[in-house]
Amino acid sequence: MKKIVTTLCAIAALALVADAAFAGAVRISQVYGGGGGTTAPATYSQDYVELFNASGVTVDISGWAVEYGSATGNWGSSSSNYLVFPNGTTIAPCSYLLINTGTAGTAGPANPAGDFNGTMNLSASNGKVGLFNAVNANVPCGSEAPGTLEDKFAYGSGNCPEGTATAGLSTTTGAVRNNGGLDDTDDNSADFTIVSDPVPHSAASGPNTACLAVPSMKGTWGAVKAIYR
């Protein structure tokens, strides 16, 4: 009986850790808004938004939406300012999803192959991007349907950051979440770095190997798994 109780406790502990890892696991990991132009220089011809799944399980994001808002505008002010993921859309453990979006310009090279194509034209300098588990069409910051906002990122004078917005972007710079998407302190300015010539990842890029490492410290999922191997 003692062994059964111990095993059940271990399973419960694993479930709690898995739930904690899953909650908020999918987040915005890169934003580039400098595409669509005709005057060089530009790193890419189109804007893009990259997502990252920081958990060790596949996450189904069917019906979720990536939404763009101008610096002081509403989320998804029109249907061209959001992308809804179709049924069956998933992100593998510790892996990425790339949305190339907006009108392609002539100032930069073509974007790397993405997983989805959207119509959002991001500002090259100031704006915001949100990730929602249900569409929030044309709603202001702070008026999102309860429980639907998964992550948000603001740059320059964007009015809806997590914590503090990052510096503004340009046609040659993008915002990249640190440690391949792992950093998440709920402060955009701390979690992202503005880099020149950013390099996006797609589902085909493979997983972040640092994310896949199994911890072994006492009290972690890795320690519990080690006991019952």
N, C-alpha and C positions, 0 to 999 in steps of 0.2 A: 504493500500500500504506500509506504514511504517513497519508494522508487517512482510509483505512478504520480504521486503528488509532486515530487521534484520535477518529473518530466513535464507535467502540466504547467508548473510555474515557469519552466524554461521556455515552453511554447508561448505562454502569455507574454513573457519578457521580449521574446523575438517579435511578437505581434506589435507590442508597444513601440519598440525601436523602429520596426518597419513603418508604422504609421507616422512616427515623428520624422523619419527620413522622407516619406512621401509628401507630407504636408508642405506646400510651397516649394516643391522640388523643381518645378519647371519655371524658369525665369528668363528674362531678356538678358542676352549675353553680349550682343554687339548691335550697334546702330551706326549706319552710315547714311547721311542725307545729302551727299554732294553730287549725286548723279543727275542726269537730265539736262545738263548744260551743253552749250556749244563753244564755250571759251575755255581753253586749256589754262592751267592744268586741272585734271580731275583723276582720282584714283580709279574710279569705275564709271561706266556709262549710266548705271542705274543705282537707285537707293537700295538698301537692304536692311532687314532686321533678322538677327540670328537668335534662336532660342536654345536653351541648354537644359537637359534633365539631370539634375544633380543627385538623383536617387539611384539605388541599385536595382530598381524594377522598371519595367516598361510602363509608360504612362499613356493612357488613352486621352487625347485632347479633341475628340470629335465634338463639334459644336462650339469649341472655344474660339475666341476672336483676338486678333492683334488689331489695335485701333490707334490711329494717329490723331493728334490734336495740335493746332498751331500754338504758339507761345501762350496766348491767353484765351484760346478758343475751346470749344467743347470736344470731348472725345467723339470720334466717329461722326462728325457733323453731317456727312452725307455717305451714301453707300460706297462711294469711291475712296472713303477714308477709313475703311476697315476691311479685313479679310477674315472670313469664317472658315474654319477647317472642316472638311467634309467627314462624314461618317467613316470610321475605320482608320483615322489618322492617329498614329502613335509615335512616341519618341522612345527609342531604346535606352537602356540604362547608361547613364554617364555620356550620352550622345547628344547630337545637335540637330537642328532643323533650320534651313535657310530659306527665307522669303525674299526673293528679288522683287522689287516693287517700283511702280511709277513709270513714267515715260522715259525711254532710253534716249540719252543724249549722244552727241558726237565728240565730246571733249575727252572721253576716257575709253579705255578698252572694255570689252564686254565683261560682265560679271562672271565669276565662276558659276558653274551649273548649280541651280538651286533646287529645292524640293517643291516650292510653290511660287507662283507669280501673282503679285497683287497690283492694285491700281493706286495705292497711296503714294502721293508725291510729298516726301518729307522736306522740310526746310533744311538747307545746308548749314544753318547757323543756330537757330533757336526753335525749340519745339518740345514735344513729349510723345512717348509711345507707351501704351498700356497693353497688358495681357489679361484677358478676361475669360472666365469659364462660361460666360453667356454674353450675348451681344448687349452692349449699352450704347444705343444709337443716339447721338446728339444730346448727350448729357454733360453738364459741367463738372469740373473737378469737385469732389466732395458729395456729389449727388448720385454716385454709382449705386446700383442695386446691391443691397447688403449681401456680402459673401461672394460677390462675383469677381472682384478685382484680385488677380493673382500676383501681379507685379506691375511696377510702373517705373519709367525712366524719363527724366527731364534734363534738357541741356540748354545752355545759354540762359535766356530769360524765360524758359518754360516754367509755367506757374504751378506744376503739380508733381514735384519730385518726391522721392523717398528721401527724407532728411534734407539734404541740400543738393541743388542741381549741379551738374558738372559745368565746366567752362563750355563756351560755344564751340560748335564744330565748323568745318569748312569743306571745300571740295576735295581736299587732300587728307583730311583727318577724320577719324571715326572714334567712337567710344567703345572700349573693350573691357568687359568685366574681368577682373584680375583672377589669376590662377586658372585660366581656361574656363571660367564661368563659376568657379566654386565659391568665391568670396560673396557673402551676402549678409552685411551688417545693417541692412535697411537704410543705408545712406549712399545715395548715388555718387557723391563726390569722393567717398572713401572706397567704394567698391569698383569704380570704373577708372580707367586711365585713358586719356586722349592720346592717340597714337597716330603717327604719319603712316600712310599706306597700309591700312588695316587689312588683315587676311581673314575672310570669313570661313566658317566650317558648315558643312551640310551633313546629312545623314550618311553620305558616302565617305565622309572624312574619318570615320571610326571614332571610338570612345576616347574620353580623357582618361588616360591610364592612372593618373593620380587619384581620380575619383573612384576607380575600381579597386584600389588597395583596401584590404580588409583590416581594420584596426584590431590590435591585440591587447590593448590596455584593459585592466580590470574594469568590469562594469559595462563593457562595450559589446556590441553584437558579435564581434570577432571572438571575444573571450568566451561567450556563451556557446558559440558554435564549436570552439575548440574542445570544450568539455564533453560534448556529445558526438564528436566525430568517431 
